[in-house]
Amino acid sequence: MCLGIPGQIIEITDPTNKLATVEISGIKRQINIACIVDEQHPPESCIGDWVLVHVGFAMNRINEKDAVETLKLLQEMAELMVDY
C-alpha cells in the first residue's frame, strides 16, 4: 500500500527537469512533477495545484477540499499515535 500526502505546489524550481517546491503542512520540499505535466498543463501552470506526493513525486492532482480533509485526518491520526 502507498500513502500519498497532499501538498500545494508553490514554486517551479526547474521547468526543464520538471522540479517544483511543494508545501505540506508548512514544510517545503522539492518534488518531481513529471507525472502531472503535459502539453495542456505545462510546469509553469502547476503553481497553486494541490497534488498527492509519494516518494518525492507528485503522482496526481487533487482538489483543495480533498487535500485539506486528508491533511486534517492525517493530523488526527498523528495526535492519536502520540497518546498511544
Secondary structure, DSSP 8 states (H G I E B T S, - for coil): ----EEEEEEEEEETTTTEEEEEETTEEEEEE-GGG--SSS-GGGGTT-EEEEETTEEEEEE-HHHHHHHHHHHHHHHHHHHH-
